[in-house]
Amino acid sequence: MKSSQARVSAYPIGNDDSEAATDLEMIGRHMAKLKVKALPRNYQLFHEALHGSDRRIANEIAALGPSPSQASLDDIGLKHRLVSHCSLVARKSEADAAEMLREVAEQLAEGLMRKQSFAREIETTPHVAAAMDSLNASLSNLLLYETELTERLRDCAGLPPQARGTRV
């Protein structure tokens, strides 16, 4: 019985394919020499380094030395805005947002602890003046935290400085 499956040749057929295979082989050899993972984004990075018009990419990769880290290679791809590295920007933005939210949660937890401490102090303090001073200090700190949080959120949102209003 004849096989109905189509076969794909691993050998180049024409000049254009031969050049493409040669380029791909050269990129693969260069990556293997540096022990770089065979990821699609690395192939694009090395293609730009070896065949692109911007020689800075090749110089930056060479400056990393043998066995460059994936993070260093990704930094170069991000810096030069290579298409294959675009998804990394979203991941970094997510990580930055998560870090900011952790910091906000810590500040809110600290504020809650101070509020509870203040409430306990009010219950046990016979002197109202001292309690009012403590309340004033706590409210001032809360206002500072709120202002800092607002500025951080605006920075993360990328609002231009003129769009930022100052609280009075």
N, C-alpha and C positions, 0 to 999 in steps of 0.2 A: 504494500500500500504506500502511496505517496504521502509525504508529510505536507500538510497544508500551512505549516508555519513559515513565515517569511524569515529569511536569514539576514542578519546585519553584518556587514563586513567590518572588521577592525582595521582594515588597511585603507589608506587614502585612495580616492579615485582620481581626483583632478588636482591641478596646481593649487587652487584655493584651499582645498581640504588638506593638502600636503603642508602648506604653510601654517594652517591652523593647528594641525597635529604637531608640527615642529614647535610652534609657540607653546602649546600646551605641555609638550614634553619638557621644554626648556624651563617653563615655570615650575612644573612638578619636580624636576631635578634640583632646581634652586631651593625650593621649599624643603625637599628631603635633605639637602645638604645642611640646612639650618635647623632641621628637626622641627619644622612647623607643621601643625595639624592640617590635614587635607580638608579644610572647610571651604565652602563656596566663597565666603567673604575673604578668606586668605588668598584664594586664586585671583579674585578681582584686585586685591591690594598688590599682589606681586605682579599681576599683568600691568597695572598702572606704573609700578616701579620700574619694570623692565622695558615696557613699550610705550608708556605714556609720555606726555610732553613736559610734565612737571618732575624734574630731576630731584626735587627736595624729598619726595617720597622714598626714592632709592637711598638717598643719603641718610634719612632718618632710620630706615630699616637697617642699613649698614652700621649705624651708630649703636644699635642695640646689641651687636655682637652675635656670637653663635648661640643657638637655642633661645631666641627671644621669647618672652612670655606672651601668652595670648592677649592679656590685658594691654601690654605695650603695643602690640600690633593693632588691637582694636582702637586704642587711643589715636594712632596715626590715621586709621581709616575714618574715624569720627572727625578728626581735625581737618582732613581734606574732603569731608562730606561725600564719601563714596556711597553709592546707592545701596550696596550690600550691607552697609553698617547702619542704615536708618533705623532698623528695629531696635538697635542697641540704645538709641536715644530715648525711646519710650521706656525701656527697662530702667535706664538711669533716672528718668523723671519719676517713675514709680518708686524707686528706692529713695530718692530725695524726699518725695512727699511722705513716704512711710516714716522716714527719720524725723521729719518736721512734726508729724502727728504724734510720734513717741515723745518728743520734747514737750509738745503742748500738753499731752496727758500727764507728764511728770509735773509740769507747772500747775496744772489744775489740781492734781493730787496734793501737792504742797500747799496750795491755797485752801483746799478743804481741810487739811490737817490744822492749818493756822486758824481757820474759822472755828473748828471744834475746840481747839485750845482756848480761843478767845471766849467761846460760850462757857466752857468750864471755869475760866477765870472770872467771868461776870457773875456766875453762880456763887463763887466763893469770896469775891472781893466786896467788902463793905463800902469801899470808897469809889464813888461813881466817877470822880475826876480821873483817876488812874485808868479806869475802864474806858473812858472816852478817849484818852490819849492812845491807848492800845487800839481802839477801834479806828481812830484816825490814821495811825500808822499802817494798819492792815488794809484799809481802803486805799491808801496811797500806793502800797505795794500792788494791790489788785489792779489799780489804774495803770501802773507801769507794765504789768504783765499783759494787760489788754492792749496797750499801745504797741508793745513789742510783737505780740501775736498779729495784730493788724498789719504792721509793717512787713513781717515775714510772709504773710499771705499775699500781700500786694507784690512783694519781690518775686514770689513763686508764680504769681499770675502774670508777671512780666509787664505790669502797668508802667507807663513812662512816668518820670518824676513829677511832671506838671499835673498829672491826674491824681497824684497823692495829696490829699488834704491833710492838714495838721489839725490835731484835736486841741481844743482850747479848754 
